[in-house]
């Protein structure tokens, strides 16, 4: 009986560690998602600075530069 209680206690501790690890992993994924969103927004802003591919191929745009 004592061995069973010790095993239950060990499993409870392991379960708590796994829950904490899963929570940390979820937080890391959320942080990564937020960073990727920021990068995406920054890239959108940068892309607006450059002309479209059609504009770059046009003679007018080339002459302006």
C-alpha positions in Angstrom: 0.0 0.0 0.0 2.8 2.4 0.9 4.5 1.8 -2.5 1.2 2.7 -4.2 0.9 5.9 -2.3 4.5 6.8 -3.1 3.8 6.1 -6.8 0.7 8.3 -6.7 2.7 11.1 -5.1 5.5 10.8 -7.7 2.9 10.9 -10.5 1.3 14.0 -9.0 4.6 15.7 -8.9 5.4 14.7 -12.5 1.9 15.8 -13.6 2.5 19.3 -12.0 5.9 19.5 -13.8 4.3 18.6 -17.1 1.5 21.1 -16.6 4.1 23.8 -15.9 6.1 22.8 -18.9 3.0 22.9 -21.2 2.1 26.3 -19.8 5.6 27.6 -20.5 5.5 26.1 -24.0 2.2 27.8 -24.7 3.5 31.1 -23.5 6.5 30.7 -25.7 4.3 30.0 -28.7 2.2 33.0 -27.9 5.2 35.2 -27.7 6.5 33.9 -31.0 3.2 34.5 -32.6 3.2 38.1 -31.4 6.7 38.6 -32.7 5.8 37.1 -36.1 2.8 39.4 -36.3 5.1 42.4 -35.6 7.5 41.3 -38.3 4.6 40.8 -40.7 3.3 44.3 -40.0 6.8 45.8 -40.4 7.3 43.9 -43.7 3.9 45.3 -44.9 5.1 48.8 -44.1 8.4 48.2 -46.0 6.6 46.8 -49.0 4.5 50.0 -49.3 7.8 52.0 -49.7 8.8 50.0 -52.8 6.8 50.3 -56.0 4.9 47.4 -57.4 6.6 45.1 -59.9 4.6 46.6 -62.7 5.7 50.1 -61.8 9.3 49.1 -61.6 9.1 47.6 -65.1 7.5 50.7 -66.5 9.6 53.2 -68.5 8.2 56.1 -66.5 9.4 54.7 -63.2 12.8 53.9 -64.6 13.2 57.4 -66.0 12.2 59.0 -62.6 15.1 57.2 -61.0 
